[in-house]
Amino acid sequence: MSNTENKSLEPASTVTEQDVIDVLYTCYDPEIPLNIYDLGLIYGIRIDETGHKVEVDMTLTSPNCPSIESLPMEVEEKIREIPGVEDVQLKLVWEPPFSMDLMSDEARLALGLL
């Protein structure tokens, strides 16, 4: 057996938190024209020690948000497209409740809150 046949079939690249954040910047809340990262909807990003499994805790602006079905699915699909990602676990959480205090300064400025 040649050396190339003995090599592991693991993906060549590992995923970084910045890779995930870059993708989250492309996901927009359909009711508020801001990306979900600056909007403060992402509560946590974890990447396992192999660098191939991503876990994300996110919320929505309210439990009655009309995009409750579509937005989490979009986020998960986009993260799965990152080279090196083998698995994505997206957890929708409601604690702490969303508040405008979670928004980035850029988001507040865009909405005229600063």
PyMOL commands that set and color helices and strands:
alter all, ss='L'
color gray80, all
select helices_A, chain A and resi 3-6+17-24+36-39+70-80+100-102+105-110
alter helices_A, ss='H'
color red, helices_A
select strands_A, chain A and resi 42-47+53-58+87-92
alter strands_A, ss='S'
color yellow, strands_A
deselect
rebuild
show_as cartoon
